Amino acid sequence: MFSENLKTARTIKGLTQAELAVRLNVVRQTISKWEKGLSVPDAEMLIRIADLFEIPVSELLGEKNSKRVWRK
């Protein structure tokens, strides 16, 4: 679920994997692995990602929120 939510959030914000990687200070391959579900970020990085996309960590991890309106 995280992998799909990360990719959705990234594309809605109009960011490439490379651009997101720069903002998070990781390599692009790390973003690719997260989006493919091959690895997951640690708790500190999850918080940074959620802050960047202005969504709760719980939602990033898959909690359903019918009120969520994804915006750029």
GROMACS elastic network, one bead per residue, 0.5 to 0.9 nm:
[ bonds ]
;  ai    aj funct       b0    kb
    1     4     6  0.53819   500
    1     5     6  0.62254   500
    1     6     6  0.86025   500
    1    37     6  0.85333   500
    1    60     6  0.81131   500
    1    61     6  0.62765   500
    1    62     6  0.53806   500
    2     5     6  0.50879   500
    2     6     6  0.59585   500
    2     7     6  0.85640   500
    2    34     6  0.79668   500
    2    35     6  0.77952   500
    2    37     6  0.77915   500
    2    40     6  0.80812   500
    2    59     6  0.87352   500
    2    60     6  0.59079   500
    2    62     6  0.61375   500
    3     6     6  0.52502   500
    3     7     6  0.63305   500
    3     8     6  0.86620   500
    3    33     6  0.86652   500
    3    34     6  0.56690   500
    3    36     6  0.62059   500
    3    37     6  0.54353   500
    3    38     6  0.88936   500
    3    40     6  0.81844   500
    3    60     6  0.88708   500
    3    61     6  0.84841   500
    4     7     6  0.52574   500
    4     8     6  0.61260   500
    4     9     6  0.86008   500
    4    35     6  0.64634   500
    4    36     6  0.82763   500
    4    37     6  0.84637   500
    4    62     6  0.89611   500
    5     8     6  0.50414   500
    5     9     6  0.60204   500
    5    10     6  0.84295   500
    5    35     6  0.84741   500
    5    59     6  0.82498   500
    5    60     6  0.58222   500
    5    61     6  0.73784   500
    5    62     6  0.72326   500
    6     9     6  0.52002   500
    6    10     6  0.60400   500
    6    11     6  0.85783   500
    6    31     6  0.88941   500
    6    34     6  0.78951   500
    6    35     6  0.65262   500
    6    49     6  0.84568   500
    6    60     6  0.68741   500
    6    61     6  0.87985   500
    7    10     6  0.50843   500
    7    11     6  0.60921   500
    7    12     6  0.84852   500
    7    17     6  0.87671   500
    7    34     6  0.88325   500
    7    35     6  0.59824   500
    8    11     6  0.53105   500
    8    12     6  0.60622   500
    8    13     6  0.85784   500
    9    12     6  0.52187   500
    9    13     6  0.62367   500
    9    14     6  0.86611   500
    9    15     6  0.88832   500
    9    53     6  0.66903   500
    9    60     6  0.86611   500
    9    70     6  0.76345   500
    9    71     6  0.87961   500
    9    72     6  0.88367   500
   10    13     6  0.52426   500
   10    14     6  0.63088   500
   10    15     6  0.54094   500
   10    16     6  0.71598   500
   10    17     6  0.77447   500
   10    20     6  0.74043   500
   10    53     6  0.79187   500
   11    15     6  0.57541   500
   11    16     6  0.72216   500
   12    15     6  0.76842   500
   12    70     6  0.71813   500
   12    71     6  0.67216   500
   12    72     6  0.57657   500
   13    53     6  0.77923   500
   13    70     6  0.89232   500
   13    71     6  0.72470   500
   14    72     6  0.73429   500
   15    18     6  0.78922   500
   15    19     6  0.57616   500
   15    20     6  0.61404   500
   16    19     6  0.51098   500
   16    20     6  0.62488   500
   16    21     6  0.84791   500
   17    20     6  0.51919   500
   17    21     6  0.60488   500
   17    22     6  0.87158   500
   17    28     6  0.57671   500
   17    29     6  0.82806   500
   17    30     6  0.89814   500
   17    31     6  0.60406   500
   17    32     6  0.69872   500
   18    21     6  0.50003   500
   18    22     6  0.63204   500
   18    23     6  0.88016   500
   18    27     6  0.74474   500
   18    29     6  0.84957   500
   18    31     6  0.79922   500
   19    22     6  0.52066   500
   19    23     6  0.64292   500
   19    24     6  0.87824   500
   19    28     6  0.81333   500
   20    23     6  0.51091   500
   20    24     6  0.62233   500
   20    25     6  0.84127   500
   20    26     6  0.84811   500
   20    28     6  0.77830   500
   20    31     6  0.75918   500
   21    24     6  0.51400   500
   21    25     6  0.57650   500
   21    27     6  0.54748   500
   21    28     6  0.51757   500
   21    29     6  0.83997   500
   21    30     6  0.75979   500
   21    31     6  0.63968   500
   22    26     6  0.63293   500
   22    27     6  0.72849   500
   22    28     6  0.79272   500
   23    26     6  0.79676   500
   23    52     6  0.86015   500
   24    27     6  0.86782   500
   24    45     6  0.80135   500
   24    48     6  0.75151   500
   24    49     6  0.75552   500
   24    52     6  0.88444   500
   26    29     6  0.82868   500
   26    30     6  0.65486   500
   26    31     6  0.78184   500
   27    30     6  0.55217   500
   27    31     6  0.71928   500
   28    31     6  0.52822   500
   28    32     6  0.64080   500
   28    33     6  0.88163   500
   29    33     6  0.61567   500
   29    34     6  0.86286   500
   30    33     6  0.51225   500
   30    34     6  0.62709   500
   30    35     6  0.86523   500
   30    39     6  0.82130   500
   30    41     6  0.88329   500
   31    34     6  0.51205   500
   31    35     6  0.61704   500
   31    36     6  0.85954   500
   32    35     6  0.51281   500
   32    36     6  0.61174   500
   32    37     6  0.85652   500
   32    38     6  0.85583   500
   33    36     6  0.50881   500
   33    37     6  0.60917   500
   33    38     6  0.50145   500
   33    39     6  0.57074   500
   33    40     6  0.78370   500
   34    37     6  0.51171   500
   34    38     6  0.60129   500
   34    39     6  0.52458   500
   34    40     6  0.54330   500
   34    41     6  0.72781   500
   35    38     6  0.76836   500
   35    39     6  0.84319   500
   35    40     6  0.87739   500
   36    39     6  0.79004   500
   37    40     6  0.70278   500
   40    46     6  0.87589   500
   41    44     6  0.79452   500
   41    45     6  0.56992   500
   41    46     6  0.60730   500
   42    45     6  0.53856   500
   42    46     6  0.62360   500
   42    47     6  0.88752   500
   43    46     6  0.50209   500
   43    47     6  0.64127   500
   43    48     6  0.88041   500
   44    47     6  0.52767   500
   44    48     6  0.64844   500
   44    49     6  0.88498   500
   45    49     6  0.61140   500
   45    50     6  0.85149   500
   46    49     6  0.51101   500
   46    50     6  0.60973   500
   46    51     6  0.85198   500
   46    57     6  0.65402   500
   46    60     6  0.81973   500
   46    61     6  0.88035   500
   47    50     6  0.51183   500
   47    51     6  0.60735   500
   47    52     6  0.85445   500
   47    56     6  0.83020   500
   47    57     6  0.62508   500
   48    51     6  0.51092   500
   48    52     6  0.61301   500
   48    53     6  0.87355   500
   49    52     6  0.50702   500
   49    53     6  0.63179   500
   49    54     6  0.83476   500
   49    55     6  0.86225   500
   49    57     6  0.81250   500
   49    60     6  0.85421   500
   50    53     6  0.52598   500
   50    54     6  0.56998   500
   50    55     6  0.51331   500
   50    56     6  0.57661   500
   50    57     6  0.53690   500
   50    58     6  0.88881   500
   50    59     6  0.86367   500
   50    60     6  0.67064   500
   51    55     6  0.65135   500
   51    56     6  0.76565   500
   51    57     6  0.83210   500
   52    55     6  0.80106   500
   53    56     6  0.87714   500
   53    72     6  0.89580   500
   55    58     6  0.83833   500
   55    59     6  0.67235   500
   55    60     6  0.69178   500
   55    68     6  0.89398   500
   56    59     6  0.53177   500
   56    60     6  0.64167   500
   56    61     6  0.87630   500
   57    61     6  0.61975   500
   57    62     6  0.87534   500
   57    63     6  0.88882   500
   58    61     6  0.50912   500
   58    62     6  0.64300   500
   58    63     6  0.55580   500
   58    64     6  0.87656   500
   59    62     6  0.50279   500
   59    64     6  0.64628   500
   59    65     6  0.72217   500
   60    63     6  0.72379   500
   64    67     6  0.89685   500
   64    68     6  0.86308   500
   65    68     6  0.56240   500
   66    69     6  0.83729   500
